[in-house]
């Protein structure tokens, strides 16, 4: 979801001094602002205590990560599971909300990072993948029975592979390599890893038609996951995923319990849970585990993807238009019409560079270095100065004049912008 680690300087300029801005729910310290664990931020505010040479940002579900041009990795926010890489677990405090450099990686250069609710990962310059935090679901990828690492450890199952990008969901993870291979590991339910074990079954659950409050629906989804995990099906190390057709995967995105994989030629594949239509295709008993996304993206090439809690986003290559589908109870699709298949966001006229999704909100970065947000406005997660929901994309216009946004990411209920 959250924390797409492949993002380079997609706008094609050399990065110099850049500032990180945060907004949204401050209760977990992920905003990195003084006293933010007692206050939400309804507009983007600078994150202090970071070096001026930040080149990239990433969000875990409840914590944040920032990467410098020289390859230093910084983290702040929730540390209950050791996901900040400080060598210890700790409760929320002034220390955890203050950005600090991740320990144990001083001798290597980091070029990308990603996070979940309990785990963080980093890709080093040599292509190795490192992980830390705590997960009973195998999300660390460090081997059979390894559920905790309070400092970064290399994932040896990927030795000899050069990892391009990694993404983390509720309990699973995806990574693609420079050679275009796709690997998955962690919690296995509903086919989210791209393959089935004998006791595993793909999700055939149809989206609920009731009118529960969006937060009640989200809570029901989460409790269902916890119920299933009483007897979890786990893949403790990265395993190669066989794709339905020959292609090279260049980008991956994990939602709560679904997965997206994008090929070099622009083919978009989805797999995993489809209880909120987040796969963007019809699911039947005869459906393959991995298949192409349909709807208005059928026959089109995709250039960028994102995944929220239960919804998905994509950018079409030729038009650079954004498409959304999946869970819509919080207006996070940013449009009207059917939610079960990809539909274009007609209100975004400028070419879209990247997209990101949170629990019930979404972001889009355009070629004009502008950020548009939509969805649930509670806790200020849209950065628009209020708690009002927005059914359609709205421009975030509170940044300093002439500020150019070059990177965006979403946690569950907070967001980060990188601007120069």
HELIX and SHEET records of a PDB file:
HELIX    1   1 UNK A   36  UNK A   38  5                                   3    
HELIX    2   2 UNK A  156  UNK A  158  5                                   3    
HELIX    3   3 UNK A  214  UNK A  228  1                                  15    
HELIX    4   4 UNK A  229  UNK A  231  5                                   3    
HELIX    5   5 UNK A  295  UNK A  297  5                                   3    
HELIX    6   6 UNK A  378  UNK A  380  5                                   3    
SHEET    1   A 4 UNK A  41  UNK A  46  0                                        
SHEET    2   A 4 UNK A  19  UNK A  24 -1                                        
SHEET    3   A 4 UNK A 414  UNK A 419 -1                                        
SHEET    4   A 4 UNK A 405  UNK A 410 -1                                        
SHEET    1   B 4 UNK A  54  UNK A  59  0                                        
SHEET    2   B 4 UNK A  63  UNK A  68 -1                                        
SHEET    3   B 4 UNK A  73  UNK A  77 -1                                        
SHEET    4   B 4 UNK A 100  UNK A 101 -1                                        
SHEET    1   C 4 UNK A 110  UNK A 115  0                                        
SHEET    2   C 4 UNK A 119  UNK A 124 -1                                        
SHEET    3   C 4 UNK A 129  UNK A 134 -1                                        
SHEET    4   C 4 UNK A 148  UNK A 154 -1                                        
SHEET    1   D 4 UNK A 163  UNK A 168  0                                        
SHEET    2   D 4 UNK A 172  UNK A 177 -1                                        
SHEET    3   D 4 UNK A 182  UNK A 187 -1                                        
SHEET    4   D 4 UNK A 234  UNK A 240 -1                                        
SHEET    1   E 4 UNK A 249  UNK A 254  0                                        
SHEET    2   E 4 UNK A 258  UNK A 263 -1                                        
SHEET    3   E 4 UNK A 268  UNK A 272 -1                                        
SHEET    4   E 4 UNK A 291  UNK A 292 -1                                        
SHEET    1   F 4 UNK A 302  UNK A 307  0                                        
SHEET    2   F 4 UNK A 311  UNK A 316 -1                                        
SHEET    3   F 4 UNK A 322  UNK A 326 -1                                        
SHEET    4   F 4 UNK A 343  UNK A 344 -1                                        
SHEET    1   G 4 UNK A 352  UNK A 357  0                                        
SHEET    2   G 4 UNK A 361  UNK A 366 -1                                        
SHEET    3   G 4 UNK A 371  UNK A 375 -1                                        
SHEET    4   G 4 UNK A 390  UNK A 395 -1                                        
END                                                                             
